[in-house]
Amino acid sequence: MVEFLFEDLLQSMFFNRHSQNLHAHGYRDEGEKAASFVQKMDDMINKHNQYIRDNGKDMLKITEWRWKDVR
């Protein structure tokens, strides 16, 4: 099981500084949902990296991606 240290990440980014006027609220994930998400992201990155190694360029969905107007 993957252990996530989001609290440590937030603390290192915000709380170990001179200004401490930030309050983080949330819950501690038991690992199942977060681990599943991270595994999917790792699989996707590995797929993309393999495509680049095999073809020498990014996938079309990467090179042709554009920001869409949110209005």
trRosetta pair geometry for C-beta under 8 A, 3 or more apart (Angstrom, degrees):
i j d omega theta_ij theta_ji phi_ij phi_ji
1 31 5.1 42 -180 157 117 148
1 35 6.1 -77 -155 -88 71 155
2 31 6.4 167 68 -156 65 102
2 34 7.3 -125 87 111 113 95
2 35 4.5 154 37 -113 107 95
2 38 5.9 -94 86 69 168 150
2 39 8.0 -169 -12 -51 140 88
3 31 7.0 -42 -101 -104 44 122
4 29 6.3 15 51 63 138 117
4 31 6.9 174 4 -105 100 72
4 34 5.2 -53 -28 139 152 152
4 35 7.9 -137 -35 -63 110 69
4 38 7.8 -170 -81 -43 114 144
5 8 3.9 -11 161 28 109 121
5 9 6.2 124 110 -24 77 86
6 9 5.3 -51 -148 35 38 115
6 10 6.3 37 154 -17 69 102
6 29 8.0 67 9 16 132 109
7 10 5.9 -54 -149 38 31 108
7 11 6.2 30 153 -19 65 109
7 24 7.7 165 -125 100 69 146
7 28 7.6 -20 -38 -101 123 96
8 11 5.6 -55 -144 39 31 113
8 12 6.2 29 158 -19 66 106
9 12 6.0 -57 -147 36 27 107
9 13 6.4 18 157 -14 63 111
10 13 5.9 -64 -146 40 29 106
10 14 5.9 -25 175 24 68 113
10 15 7.2 54 130 -10 75 107
10 24 5.1 38 168 -69 155 164
11 14 7.0 -82 -131 55 19 77
11 15 4.5 -44 -146 40 63 124
11 16 6.5 68 155 -27 74 95
12 15 7.8 -7 -33 46 15 84
12 16 6.0 -9 -133 14 39 129
14 17 6.4 -75 -173 17 32 117
14 20 7.6 110 148 -127 82 59
14 22 4.8 -61 176 60 140 147
14 24 7.6 138 59 -42 147 115
15 20 5.9 53 -140 -129 61 99
15 22 7.3 -117 -72 66 71 105
17 20 6.9 165 72 -70 73 69
29 32 7.8 -137 171 39 95 58
29 33 6.0 -108 -154 57 122 100
29 34 4.5 94 125 -20 156 126
30 33 8.0 78 53 14 77 86
31 34 5.9 -74 -138 54 31 103
31 35 5.0 33 169 -27 74 117
32 35 6.0 -54 -135 36 17 108
32 36 6.4 17 160 -18 57 108
33 36 5.9 -57 -151 35 28 111
33 37 6.4 26 153 -17 64 108
34 37 5.6 -54 -149 37 33 112
34 38 6.2 30 155 -17 67 107
35 38 5.8 -54 -144 39 31 109
35 39 6.2 34 155 -22 64 106
36 39 5.7 -54 -148 35 29 112
36 40 6.6 30 153 -18 63 104
37 40 5.8 -56 -153 35 31 110
37 41 6.5 27 152 -15 65 107
38 41 5.7 -55 -148 39 34 111
38 42 6.2 36 153 -20 67 106
39 42 5.7 -52 -145 37 31 112
39 43 6.3 34 154 -21 64 105
40 43 5.7 -53 -148 35 30 113
40 44 6.4 30 154 -19 64 106
41 44 5.7 -54 -147 36 32 111
41 45 6.3 31 155 -17 65 106
42 45 5.8 -55 -146 38 30 110
42 46 6.2 31 155 -18 65 107
43 46 5.8 -56 -147 38 29 111
43 47 6.3 33 153 -22 64 106
44 47 5.6 -52 -149 34 31 114
44 48 6.4 29 154 -16 64 106
45 48 5.8 -55 -148 39 32 110
45 49 6.1 31 154 -19 66 108
46 49 5.7 -54 -142 39 30 111
46 50 6.2 32 157 -20 64 106
47 50 5.9 -57 -149 36 27 110
47 51 6.5 31 151 -21 62 106
48 51 5.6 -52 -150 33 33 114
48 52 6.5 32 152 -19 65 104
48 58 7.5 0 -168 -143 101 76
48 59 6.3 -92 -127 -7 83 118
48 62 7.2 92 -142 -52 123 141
49 52 5.7 -53 -151 35 33 112
49 53 6.5 33 152 -18 66 104
50 53 5.6 -52 -147 37 34 111
50 54 6.1 28 156 -15 67 109
51 54 5.8 -61 -145 42 28 107
51 55 5.8 -16 170 18 67 117
51 58 7.7 56 108 -155 116 34
51 59 5.4 15 130 -62 158 96
52 55 6.6 -74 -126 56 21 83
52 56 7.1 60 -176 -114 56 7
52 57 6.8 -134 -129 81 69 12
52 58 6.3 -3 -92 -87 100 47
57 63 7.3 -1 161 -51 106 140
58 62 4.1 -96 164 82 124 133
58 63 5.0 144 83 -47 115 94
59 62 4.9 94 62 4 77 102
59 63 7.3 -167 91 1 38 88
60 63 5.8 -62 -136 47 36 100
60 64 5.3 8 173 3 75 119
61 64 6.6 -54 -117 52 21 95
61 65 6.3 49 162 -58 54 99
62 65 5.9 -38 -151 -5 25 118
